[in-house]
Amino acid sequence: MPALAELFLLDKEIIFLNHGSFGACPQPIFDEYLRWQRELERQPVRFLGRDYDALLDAARARLAAFLHAPPAELLFVPNATIGLNTVARSLMLGWLKPGDEILTSDQEYGALNRTWAFVCQHTGARYLERPMPLPVTTPAAWVEHFWQGVTERTRIIFLSHITSPTALIFPVAEICRRARAAGILTIIDGAHVPGQLPLDLTALGADVYSGNCHKWMCTPKGSAFLHVRQEHHAWIAPLVISHGWLPEGTFISQNQWQGTRDVAAFLTVPAALDFMAAHDWDSRRDECQALARYAWQRITAVTELEPLSPASQTWFGQMLALPLPPCDLPALKTRLYDDFRIEIPLTTTPDGRPLVRVSCQVYNTRTDIDALADALHSIFSA
Ligand SMILES: Cc1ncc(COP(=O)(O)O)c(C=O)c1O
């Protein structure tokens, strides 16, 4: 077991191949989280009443530098769902008109599909889930196929940067570039990206981008961000209207206070960044990506099914989804957990073919992947 694995609070009896769902937090970062909670309780009035903005601004500045974004465009939110809901709900306030089209893929996160269904129900806009061919071939072919879904009514493009069910990296930078030229708003769901892929929000050029720190940056749960480019601040309405909703307010001042709440997870971001730097995270990430490619080989050898993508960093980072033979997914999940102590999510392609989604974080080794491959072999060869 790598020394770093010892630092994680995970149950050592479980083969944990599901970092992607809710992340996992190492002890030093979790200790910092508890320290902030104690600090709040020591003097709640000073913490929440006087120091609140300065504390959050300092943490935001660190995150902004990491993401290459202006701090004034970056807001802490508890999770990507809330970040993206803030924007989606704002678009209902006169921005979207009946017949407007929101173009997306058929591999988006379920909760966000529901968010857009709600928005469309109330605005008369249309949410178009473009079927994207699997397996993927080249980013250029992917972009061309997606772009054929754009019409003169397309006002928004909504895409995951890394998808949930298929764990693919979508070539969103090129889509954002084309969309900007065409006057289409881009909203990118980067829930899985910070910490997993290098991220330069300014270079990427999305109008809106929301990402989680509590997944691949290993902060405690409830730490995420919403990035909105300056030119869109005027139409963003806070999801929660509170003291900051003043005519002269900024994107930050209008949204940063949402009533009394625990912001310790936000304030832990600098400690997470320090942790990543202290442990040479770029090298660790390379090792995890190599482990993901090992998983591609091992599991493909067991199933003999065509993978969703080549074993290439172009298409996946530390997380990948691999096809499984036809099976009863809930029964398989129970079997993997009960009989093999493997915690792993099972998903499907848009047309319902079963997938196993493997996450590789610094605490995982080839032994974990071998255990999964052996378990699948014994189940499917029986
Ligand atoms: C692509 C994608 N978007 C959004 C989310 C939602 O993240 P959260 O629950 O932190 O809001 C997830 C969660 O796994 C996801 O995979």
The ligand as a Gaussian input file, in Angstrom:
#p B3LYP/6-31G(d) Opt

LIG

0 1
 C      -20.786000      15.039000     -14.350000
 C      -21.319000      15.352000     -12.995000
 N      -21.923000      16.514000     -12.788000
 C      -22.408000      16.881000     -11.586000
 C      -22.279000      16.037000     -10.507000
 C      -22.856000      16.467000      -9.204000
 O      -21.883000      16.695000      -8.238000
 P      -22.381000      17.182000      -6.811000
 O      -23.223000      16.080000      -6.238000
 O      -21.136000      17.412000      -6.031000
 O      -23.177000      18.414000      -7.048000
 C      -21.677000      14.802000     -10.655000
 C      -21.542000      13.886000      -9.507000
 O      -20.995000      12.831000      -9.555000
 C      -21.182000      14.445000     -11.932000
 O      -20.613000      13.258000     -12.143000

